[in-house]
Amino acid sequence: MTSAPATESKKNLTQSRSFLLIAVAVVGLGFALFGEKGALRLHQVQQHQAQLLARYEQLQQANTRLRNEIDSLSHDERYMEQVARSTFNLVRDGEIIYQFSPSTH
């Protein structure tokens, strides 16, 4: 036969262990979600990585365009003339420039 205080003591011990196990599980889950290497941080890092990759691709495209323009300026005289005319308002000797004022209707 077990006495009532011994049964009560076992019950309290079981409840304490259950509470401790739940507390450890909650703390562990908190670290898994919100810790430095948790799921939320991993999601943030993945989003940042995607943004950096998109920016990298944009820069690669801009770099390709600039390299093509450098090549055209170095080897294509017609392109170089077109750029010089539009950028610096240059004209050939003997060309006549007509300027029209905008109509005011």
C-alpha positions, 0 to 999 in steps of 0.5 A: 500500500502506498500512502497519500503523501507518496502518491502526491509526491510522484504526481508532483514529480511527474507534473514537474517533469512534464512542465520542464519538458514543455519548457525545453520544447518551447525554448528549443522551438523559439531558437529554431524559429527566431535564433541566429540560424533559425528559420526566419533568419534563413528566410531573410538570408535567402531573400537577400541572396535573391535580391543580390542575384537580381542586382548582379544580373542587372549589372552584368547586362549593363556591363555587356551593353557598355562593352558593346558600346566601347567596341562600337566606338572603337571600330564603327566610324558611323556609330562614333559619328552618330554619337558625336553628332547627338552628344556634341551637336557636331555637323559636317563642313558644309552642312546647313542646319535648319531650326524651326520654332515650335508652333503655338496653336 
